[in-house]
Amino acid sequence: MIIERLAVAHANDDDNVYYLGDAAILDRVQLDTGPDGQPPFLVEADDRVVTSDVAEAVAAASRGLGSGDVDFGDDLT
């Protein structure tokens, strides 16, 4: 798993953008968050999910990465 954060010269809304992927495809999933990683979350891969629910955001990112192990409603604790 590779996670990269968008680097910007000046602080703005783009400093909470992350790219998740692997060695083959570095930007399989784009994850945008509110300030300091807080909700709402925008997860973009094959589909687009906007949510304030952490479990739903994780499930969407997992689907985009090809992992069927996590789904919305799973207990992540």
N, C-alpha and C positions, 0 to 999 in steps of 0.2 A: 504494500500500500504506500502510495506517495501522496502527500498532501502539500500543496503549494499555496501560498497566500499572495494575492495580487499586491504588488508593491507600487505605491503611488508616491509622487513627489510631494504632494500637498494633501493633508487630511481632508477627506470628503466621504461621500457615501460608498465609494469604491474600495475603501480600506477594510471592508468586512466581506470580501469575496474570496472564496477558497476553491481550489480545484483538486478533485480527488481522482486518483487513477492508479495505474500500475506501470511497470517498466515498458509495457507494450503501448499503452494509450494513457498519456499523462493527464488528460483533461476529460475523462469519461463523465464526470459529474461536476457541475458547478453549484456551489452552495453559497448563497448570500444570506447574511444575518443582519439583525439590527445592531446597534452599538454594543461593543464588548461581547459579541457572540450571543446576544439575547434575541428572543423572538421579535418579530415574525421571521420565519425561515422561507427562503425560496430555493427549491431544489430543482435543477434543470438537468435532465439526461434525455432519455427517449421521450419522456413526458415532462410536464411542468407541475410542480406541487407547491402551493403556498399554504403554510400552516404555522400555528403558534404552538403546536404539540410536538415535543421533542421526539417521542416515539414514532410519530408519523413522518417526521423529517428523516430520522434514521432509517426507517423502512424504505422510504423513497430513494435515499442514497444507496442503500444496499441493493435495491432492485436495479438501479442504474449501473452498479458495479458488477452485476451478474450474480449476486449472492441471494439465494432463496432462504437463508437462515433466519432473517429478521423480518417481521411483518407488523403492520399497524395493529395495536392492541396487545402485543407481546409485553410482558413485564421485563423491563430492562435493568431492574435493580438486582 
